[in-house]
Amino acid sequence: MRINKTSFYSSINLDENKTVPSEVQVLRIGKFNHPTYGLFEITKNTLSEMKANFDANVRGLDMSFDYFHDSEKEASAWVNSLELRENGNELWALVEWTPKAQTKLMERELRYFSPDFSFKWTDPEKGMSYNNVLFGGGLTNRPFVKEMKAIVATENKGDFMNELEKAQSLIKELEARNVKLSEDMKEVEKKMAAMPAMPEMPAADKVAELETQIAALQAELAKAKGDMELMSADKVKADEAKVLAEKEVAFTLLMTDGKACAAQKDAFIKGDMSEFIKLSQPVNLKATGRSGDGVELVDKEVEAIIKLADEKQKANPKLDRGEAISLAKKEFKK
């Protein structure tokens, strides 16, 4: 029996020295015009019913992913659970990849995921019908739906997006400490300027008392200045960490769009464009539908995306850096 299926694709971006992520964005809401199935819409209710039918196991079998929608052959992963995210606008799957699938993803033989589902499915044995049933999906290399969130493998040495957030948090903390130290220094200076007149006492005792008070205030002021110097050094390190993390973000955008290869990473981080161009390899630009080379992206698109992400974080301080860059990238592509 032929089941009406519709295919969607989300990018799985993998690099060297990284592990395959265990979560995959399955589908998102939107209106689409498929060359085979025509106009249709995915709503929050569509995604919610898919999760509910999965949780109820209406199909009576464990859900698996395959390769190129060939569900009759070997599995590429087994689905443990489904989750609704982004206020119900996205459906995600937590999976266990097979060793073969992990290898193919690590070596970039496959980069995209495509779900299989039906808007209405009838149990062939019980005769009961269900709306919006997810069958599974397959790894493939032919994207249909754009703007699905890339699933970026985490680095073995730590996620650079987390490092970027830590650097930003440290910078904010150091800036707050800087303001506090400046206020403390002003308070010490006020105390020194407003020292009360000493009562009449023998000249030697008066001098000793004044010297003691001045020494105590000078020690307090020296400590405040020393703390500020240490804070400034820490802020320089935090700023450097932020710049490095943003370069990592920029290079990930290049890799995601297929406009750079792993061999170019060190040259990109160092800002050596001559070496970056020398190490370039032929890349496939069809997956993104955009033109231009890696250098053009570095000079124009990446700077524009980072600038737009900064503006979004200024407008909404609660927005984390990773989400700001993701939103900026989507808006820039429009």
Backbone torsions as a table, in degrees:
resi	resn	phi	psi	omega
1	MET	NA	137.1	-179.7
2	ARG	-89.8	125.1	179.0
3	ILE	-102.3	131.7	179.0
4	ASN	-71.7	116.3	-178.5
5	LYS	-122.9	150.9	176.4
6	THR	-124.4	138.5	-174.3
7	SER	-110.9	135.6	175.2
8	PHE	-128.3	159.8	-175.9
9	TYR	-135.8	137.1	172.4
10	SER	-124.6	144.0	-173.9
11	SER	-78.3	136.1	173.2
12	ILE	-114.3	103.8	-174.2
13	ASN	-98.0	116.3	-177.1
14	LEU	-122.3	151.1	-179.4
15	ASP	-137.8	174.0	-179.6
16	GLU	-66.1	152.8	178.5
17	ASN	60.3	31.0	179.4
18	LYS	-128.3	158.4	179.3
19	THR	-104.2	153.2	-178.8
20	VAL	-73.5	129.1	-179.8
21	PRO	-68.7	153.0	-178.4
22	SER	-98.5	8.0	178.5
23	GLU	-127.3	143.6	-175.8
24	VAL	-134.3	133.2	172.9
25	GLN	-76.4	117.9	-174.7
26	VAL	-84.9	-46.0	-172.4
27	LEU	-161.8	160.2	175.9
28	ARG	-138.7	164.8	179.0
29	ILE	-73.6	157.2	177.9
30	GLY	155.8	168.7	175.5
31	LYS	-107.6	133.3	-172.0
32	PHE	-134.4	156.2	176.8
33	ASN	-127.2	95.1	-177.1
34	HIS	-84.2	139.8	-178.8
35	PRO	-62.0	-23.5	179.5
36	THR	-100.9	-43.9	-172.9
37	TYR	-98.0	-4.1	175.9
38	GLY	75.3	-155.7	-177.0
39	LEU	-77.8	134.8	173.7
40	PHE	-159.2	169.6	-175.8
41	GLU	-133.4	137.4	172.4
42	ILE	-104.7	121.4	-178.2
43	THR	-113.2	175.6	175.2
44	LYS	-60.0	-38.8	179.8
45	ASN	-64.3	-37.2	177.4
46	THR	-58.3	-48.9	-178.2
47	LEU	-67.3	-39.8	-180.0
48	SER	-62.5	-41.8	-180.0
49	GLU	-70.0	-33.5	175.9
50	MET	-61.2	-44.8	178.5
51	LYS	-64.7	-44.3	-178.7
52	ALA	-61.5	-42.0	179.1
53	ASN	-67.8	-34.7	175.6
54	PHE	-65.6	-48.1	-178.7
55	ASP	-61.1	-34.0	-179.9
56	ALA	-83.6	-6.3	-179.5
57	ASN	51.4	52.2	-176.4
58	VAL	-64.3	-25.6	-179.3
59	ARG	-86.9	-9.9	173.8
60	GLY	72.1	24.4	177.4
61	LEU	-153.3	159.5	179.1
62	ASP	-69.4	139.1	-178.9
63	MET	-83.3	136.2	178.4
64	SER	-130.8	160.4	169.4
65	PHE	-103.1	155.1	-179.5
66	ASP	-129.7	-156.5	176.4
67	TYR	-118.6	125.4	173.7
68	PHE	56.4	33.2	177.5
69	HIS	63.7	24.4	176.0
70	ASP	-95.1	80.2	-172.5
71	SER	-70.9	-11.7	-178.9
72	GLU	-84.9	-7.4	-178.6
73	LYS	-108.0	-159.7	-172.1
74	GLU	-64.2	154.7	178.8
75	ALA	-87.3	148.4	173.1
76	SER	-99.6	-22.3	178.7
77	ALA	-164.2	160.8	175.0
78	TRP	-119.1	135.6	-173.2
79	VAL	-90.4	124.0	177.9
80	ASN	-87.1	-38.3	-178.6
81	SER	-163.0	163.5	174.3
82	LEU	-118.0	146.0	179.8
83	GLU	-133.5	142.4	171.6
84	LEU	-94.9	130.6	-179.0
85	ARG	-130.5	173.0	179.2
86	GLU	52.3	52.5	177.4
87	ASN	59.5	34.9	177.5
88	GLY	83.3	7.0	-178.0
89	ASN	-86.5	-13.0	-177.4
90	GLU	-133.7	146.3	175.8
91	LEU	-114.8	125.6	-177.9
92	TRP	-120.1	152.2	177.4
93	ALA	-120.9	138.1	172.3
94	LEU	-100.3	121.3	-169.3
95	VAL	-128.5	165.6	169.8
96	GLU	-118.0	113.0	-178.3
97	TRP	-76.5	148.6	171.6
98	THR	-77.8	156.7	179.3
99	PRO	-55.3	-39.0	-179.7
100	LYS	-64.4	-43.8	180.0
101	ALA	-64.7	-40.2	177.6
102	GLN	-58.4	-43.4	179.9
103	THR	-64.0	-45.1	-179.5
104	LYS	-63.0	-38.5	179.2
105	LEU	-71.4	-41.5	179.5
106	MET	-63.6	-36.2	-178.9
107	GLU	-90.3	6.2	175.0
108	ARG	62.6	27.5	173.2
109	GLU	-71.7	-30.6	177.1
110	LEU	-132.3	142.3	-175.5
111	ARG	-134.4	-9.0	-173.0
112	TYR	-126.6	154.1	177.1
113	PHE	-118.2	141.0	-179.4
114	SER	-134.1	118.6	179.9
115	PRO	-82.3	153.9	172.7
116	ASP	-113.0	131.1	179.7
117	PHE	-156.6	170.6	176.4
118	SER	-134.9	140.7	176.9
119	PHE	-69.9	-21.2	175.7
120	LYS	-150.8	128.9	-178.9
121	TRP	-133.2	138.0	179.6
122	THR	-114.6	128.1	177.9
123	ASP	-63.9	119.2	-175.7
124	PRO	-66.3	-19.0	-179.1
125	GLU	-97.1	-47.0	-176.4
126	LYS	-87.9	-20.1	-180.0
127	GLY	79.1	4.0	179.8
128	MET	-82.0	141.2	-178.6
129	SER	-107.5	145.0	-179.7
130	TYR	-133.1	142.3	176.4
131	ASN	-91.8	143.5	173.0
132	ASN	55.2	76.3	-179.4
133	VAL	-112.4	123.5	177.3
134	LEU	-86.7	126.4	-179.6
135	PHE	-90.2	-33.0	-175.6
136	GLY	153.6	-132.5	179.0
137	GLY	168.8	175.9	-177.7
138	GLY	-138.3	153.8	171.4
139	LEU	-80.4	136.9	-175.9
140	THR	-155.9	-179.8	179.9
141	ASN	-128.2	19.3	-177.8
142	ARG	-122.8	92.6	-176.2
143	PRO	-71.8	143.7	174.8
144	PHE	-114.0	-56.3	-179.3
145	VAL	-90.6	127.4	177.8
146	LYS	-87.6	174.1	174.1
147	GLU	64.3	19.5	168.8
148	MET	-76.8	145.2	-176.7
149	LYS	-68.6	129.8	177.8
150	ALA	-67.3	138.2	176.4
151	ILE	-96.5	100.6	-174.0
152	VAL	-93.6	125.8	179.7
153	ALA	-64.1	143.0	-179.0
154	THR	-81.5	142.5	179.3
155	GLU	-73.3	148.8	178.8
156	ASN	-63.1	-28.0	-178.1
157	LYS	-91.8	6.8	178.0
158	GLY	119.4	148.5	-178.4
159	ASP	-74.3	121.1	-176.6
160	PHE	-65.5	-24.6	176.6
161	MET	-66.3	-37.6	176.1
162	ASN	-65.7	-38.3	178.1
163	GLU	-64.2	-37.7	178.7
164	LEU	-64.0	-43.9	179.2
165	GLU	-63.6	-39.5	178.2
166	LYS	-63.0	-41.8	179.8
167	ALA	-63.3	-42.5	179.0
168	GLN	-64.2	-41.1	179.5
169	SER	-63.8	-41.1	179.4
170	LEU	-65.0	-40.4	179.2
171	ILE	-61.0	-43.9	178.6
172	LYS	-61.9	-40.6	-179.8
173	GLU	-64.8	-43.4	-179.4
174	LEU	-66.5	-37.4	177.8
175	GLU	-63.6	-39.9	178.2
176	ALA	-64.7	-41.3	177.9
177	ARG	-65.3	-35.4	178.5
178	ASN	-61.9	-44.6	178.2
179	VAL	-61.5	-43.7	-178.7
180	LYS	-63.7	-43.6	-179.8
181	LEU	-64.7	-38.3	177.7
182	SER	-62.0	-42.2	178.2
183	GLU	-65.0	-39.3	178.9
184	ASP	-63.5	-41.9	179.6
185	MET	-63.1	-41.3	177.7
186	LYS	-63.3	-37.6	180.0
187	GLU	-65.8	-40.6	178.4
188	VAL	-63.7	-42.6	179.6
189	GLU	-63.7	-37.1	177.3
190	LYS	-64.0	-42.0	179.6
191	LYS	-61.0	-41.9	-179.8
192	MET	-65.8	-37.7	-178.8
193	ALA	-74.3	-26.8	-175.8
194	ALA	-104.1	23.1	179.9
195	MET	-61.3	128.4	-178.0
196	PRO	-68.2	155.9	177.8
197	ALA	-65.7	137.5	-178.3
198	MET	-78.0	142.7	177.0
199	PRO	-65.2	158.8	180.0
200	GLU	-60.6	126.3	176.6
201	MET	-153.8	168.7	179.4
202	PRO	-55.6	144.3	-175.0
203	ALA	-52.4	-42.4	-176.7
204	ALA	-65.9	-42.0	179.3
205	ASP	-66.5	-39.0	-179.8
206	LYS	-62.8	-44.8	-179.9
207	VAL	-62.9	-42.7	-179.7
208	ALA	-63.4	-41.2	179.4
209	GLU	-64.5	-43.2	178.8
210	LEU	-64.7	-42.4	-180.0
211	GLU	-62.9	-37.5	178.8
212	THR	-64.7	-45.8	179.7
213	GLN	-65.0	-43.6	-179.7
214	ILE	-64.3	-41.2	179.9
215	ALA	-62.5	-40.6	179.8
216	ALA	-64.6	-43.1	179.2
217	LEU	-67.6	-39.1	179.1
218	GLN	-65.5	-37.1	177.9
219	ALA	-65.5	-40.2	179.2
220	GLU	-65.4	-40.9	179.2
221	LEU	-66.8	-40.7	179.1
222	ALA	-63.4	-39.2	178.7
223	LYS	-63.9	-42.1	179.5
224	ALA	-62.9	-42.1	179.1
225	LYS	-65.6	-40.7	178.8
226	GLY	-63.2	-41.6	177.7
227	ASP	-62.7	-37.9	-179.7
228	MET	-67.5	-38.6	178.3
229	GLU	-64.3	-41.4	177.3
230	LEU	-63.8	-41.8	179.3
231	MET	-62.6	-39.7	179.5
232	SER	-63.8	-40.3	178.4
233	ALA	-64.4	-40.7	177.9
234	ASP	-64.8	-37.9	-179.4
235	LYS	-66.0	-37.6	177.7
236	VAL	-61.2	-43.7	179.0
237	LYS	-64.1	-40.9	179.9
238	ALA	-65.4	-40.1	177.5
239	ASP	-62.6	-41.4	178.8
240	GLU	-63.5	-40.2	178.5
241	ALA	-63.8	-38.2	179.5
242	LYS	-65.0	-44.7	179.9
243	VAL	-61.5	-44.3	179.0
244	LEU	-61.8	-43.3	-179.2
245	ALA	-64.5	-38.2	179.5
246	GLU	-68.9	-32.8	174.6
247	LYS	-66.1	-37.0	176.3
248	GLU	-61.8	-42.4	178.2
249	VAL	-61.0	-46.3	-178.5
250	ALA	-61.5	-42.0	-179.9
251	PHE	-67.9	-34.8	177.1
252	THR	-62.7	-37.9	176.7
253	LEU	-62.0	-40.7	177.8
254	LEU	-63.1	-45.2	-179.9
255	MET	-64.5	-41.5	-179.6
256	THR	-62.0	-38.8	-178.9
257	ASP	-85.9	3.6	177.9
258	GLY	70.8	26.6	-176.9
259	LYS	-108.7	11.2	175.6
260	ALA	-157.5	161.0	178.1
261	CYS	-121.1	166.9	-174.4
262	ALA	-59.6	-33.3	-177.0
263	ALA	-64.1	-19.1	-176.8
264	GLN	-90.4	-3.2	-171.2
265	LYS	-61.6	-50.0	-177.0
266	ASP	-60.0	-42.9	179.4
267	ALA	-63.5	-39.2	179.3
268	PHE	-64.4	-46.1	-179.3
269	ILE	-62.2	-38.4	-179.2
270	LYS	-78.7	-10.7	-178.5
271	GLY	78.2	19.2	-179.7
272	ASP	-89.7	87.9	-175.7
273	MET	-68.4	-29.1	178.2
274	SER	-64.3	-46.4	177.8
275	GLU	-67.5	-36.7	178.6
276	PHE	-57.9	-46.5	-179.7
277	ILE	-67.6	-40.9	-177.9
278	LYS	-61.5	-36.4	-177.3
279	LEU	-87.8	1.5	-177.6
280	SER	-65.2	149.8	177.3
281	GLN	-125.4	158.9	176.0
282	PRO	-58.5	129.5	-179.7
283	VAL	-123.8	157.5	-179.4
284	ASN	-93.1	111.8	-178.4
285	LEU	-91.0	-5.6	-174.9
286	LYS	-69.4	-28.4	-175.6
287	ALA	-63.8	-27.4	-178.3
288	THR	-104.7	-15.6	-179.7
289	GLY	71.4	24.8	-179.0
290	ARG	-124.8	160.4	-177.7
291	SER	-120.0	173.2	179.6
292	GLY	107.3	162.2	-179.9
293	ASP	-103.0	-179.8	-176.1
294	GLY	-61.5	-37.3	-178.4
295	VAL	-64.7	-41.6	178.6
296	GLU	-60.0	-40.0	179.4
297	LEU	-65.2	-43.7	179.1
298	VAL	-60.0	-45.2	-175.2
299	ASP	-72.5	-31.4	-172.5
300	LYS	-118.0	-62.5	-170.9
301	GLU	-67.3	-47.1	-177.0
302	VAL	-62.2	-44.9	178.9
303	GLU	-61.4	-39.6	179.6
304	ALA	-66.5	-40.7	-179.4
305	ILE	-66.3	-45.3	178.6
306	ILE	-61.8	-41.1	179.3
307	LYS	-64.5	-42.3	179.4
308	LEU	-65.9	-36.5	177.6
309	ALA	-64.8	-39.8	176.8
310	ASP	-60.5	-42.5	-179.7
311	GLU	-63.9	-38.4	-179.4
312	LYS	-67.7	-37.1	179.1
313	GLN	-72.0	-31.3	175.7
314	LYS	-67.5	-38.8	179.7
315	ALA	-72.5	-30.8	-179.5
316	ASN	-136.3	88.7	-176.4
317	PRO	-58.5	-22.1	-178.8
318	LYS	-77.7	-11.2	-177.6
319	LEU	-76.4	124.2	179.6
320	ASP	-76.0	162.5	-171.7
321	ARG	-63.4	-42.8	-178.2
322	GLY	-60.8	-44.8	179.9
323	GLU	-68.3	-36.1	178.8
324	ALA	-62.1	-42.6	179.6
325	ILE	-67.9	-39.4	178.0
326	SER	-61.3	-45.6	179.0
327	LEU	-65.8	-39.9	-179.4
328	ALA	-63.9	-39.0	179.8
329	LYS	-63.8	-44.6	179.2
330	LYS	-61.4	-46.3	-177.9
331	GLU	-65.6	-37.8	-179.7
332	PHE	-64.6	-39.0	-177.6
333	LYS	-69.2	-24.9	178.8
334	LYS	-65.8	NA	NA
